[in-house]
Amino acid sequence: MNQKLLLTFNAGSSTVKIGIFACEHESARRIGKGVIDFRAAPLTFHLVEGPAEFDVPLVARTDDLMRDVLEEVFDWLSEHYDLGSVSAVGHRVVHGGDLFSDAVRIDGASLSGIKSLVTLAPLHQPQNLRLIHAIAELHPGLPQTASFDTAFHRTQSDVVRRFAIPREWFDKGVKRYGFHGLSYAYVAGALKRLEPETAGGRAVVAHLGSGASLCALDHGISRDTSMGFSTIDGVPMATRSGAIDPGVLFHLIDAHGLSIRQVEELIYKQSGLLGLSGISADSRVLLETPSKEACEALDVFTFRIAGEVARLAASLGGLDTLVFTAGIGENQPTIRRSVVERLRFLGLLLDGEANDRNEAVISREESRVTIRVIATDEEQVIADDCLRLIG
């Protein structure tokens, strides 16, 4: 009997992660993963199957539909998998606005809703749509689903979501939405498995990667988060500024003559660790660079993260668990140590040896707060949503 497969697409601004899942007893098990890196020259598809890894140069060029790229990737995947047994495709869609509070099957109505939110996520939403349209063109009868990064945070109160601007703008969609919801959903599920009765209690999760944000969970439910209306809010990131005084933006435009597009480029792509250091957007490079600028960039990064942990602890009325996740959070002990040392006043005590080994629990026994490292898996959440919706 042929085994049914699911494919997942997790699109960023410059890469697309592809998950290959086998459907087993109403669950999805990952059997392969790939990445299309649009920054590579030539365009490259990287595939991992267990211990085996492959780098495949692609001859296709990206276009508005991305059809040729995906057709070439599917042709290559068909040499390893029976793509005729693919029963559905699930997508991560960055913005669900107030239209979507859960994953949905993609049809005319939901696709129209996703398109209507492009102005809220102009860098990411078009990429999501390109993938959806390309797959619909290549495989017209294949069901597709959308899992939204913002949906997990719909449990937050209006007090948390409001900006202190005239109320009419909230009704027009200018509010805090929050992002990285698929990652937080996975971590919330992991905490529930680890601590069935409390799901970590009052927990702050630090999703630290190229994009970075933090989320306050109350027994697994989102109550507050560092990212707001856009993906540049909150803590500094690889190339994004994080929270910035709006007066700075007015000054750049009025006093220095920058255009709106130039300011957008500066804030999204030239700031963060890259802008602070003038060296690299990669924290691994900065950790190995003994310059004042590299050290200061990392100090600003960890200083802002620790401050956000404290703010979110106030939102929760206390703190029981701190979780580090995503590429930096899971793999960089120095960053975690610097954050935790700034939070000793909250009773956080780090086990240095456990931290250096990237163990699952890195707090000392006498620590008032349990400090965990949990590997996130956004594609698993997408696959689970897809399987639930498609059946």
HELIX and SHEET records of a PDB file:
HELIX    1   1 ARG A   67  LEU A   77  1                                  11    
HELIX    2   2 LEU A   83  SER A   85  5                                   3    
HELIX    3   3 GLY A  108  SER A  116  1                                   9    
HELIX    4   4 VAL A  118  LEU A  120  5                                   3    
HELIX    5   5 GLN A  125  LEU A  138  1                                  14    
HELIX    6   6 ALA A  151  THR A  155  5                                   5    
HELIX    7   7 ASP A  158  ARG A  161  1                                   4    
HELIX    8   8 ARG A  167  ASP A  171  1                                   5    
HELIX    9   9 GLY A  181  LEU A  194  1                                  14    
HELIX   10  10 PRO A  246  ASP A  254  1                                   9    
HELIX   11  11 ILE A  260  LYS A  269  1                                  10    
HELIX   12  12 GLY A  272  SER A  277  1                                   6    
HELIX   13  13 SER A  283  LEU A  287  1                                   5    
HELIX   14  14 LYS A  292  LEU A  316  1                                  25    
HELIX   15  15 ALA A  326  ASN A  331  1                                   6    
HELIX   16  16 PRO A  333  GLU A  341  1                                   9    
HELIX   17  17 ARG A  344  LEU A  346  5                                   3    
HELIX   18  18 GLY A  352  ASP A  356  1                                   5    
HELIX   19  19 GLU A  378  ILE A  390  1                                  13    
SHEET    1   A 8 ALA A  52  PRO A  57  0                                        
SHEET    2   A 8 THR A  44  GLU A  49 -1                                        
SHEET    3   A 8 SER A  27  ASP A  37 -1                                        
SHEET    4   A 8 THR A  15  GLU A  24 -1                                        
SHEET    5   A 8 LEU A   5  ALA A  11 -1                                        
SHEET    6   A 8 VAL A  86  VAL A  93  1                                        
SHEET    7   A 8 GLN A 144  PHE A 148  1                                        
SHEET    8   A 8 VAL A 104  ARG A 105 -1                                        
SHEET    1   B 5 ILE A 221  THR A 225  0                                        
SHEET    2   B 5 ALA A 212  ASP A 218 -1                                        
SHEET    3   B 5 ARG A 202  LEU A 208 -1                                        
SHEET    4   B 5 THR A 321  THR A 325  1                                        
SHEET    5   B 5 THR A 370  VAL A 373  1                                        
END                                                                             
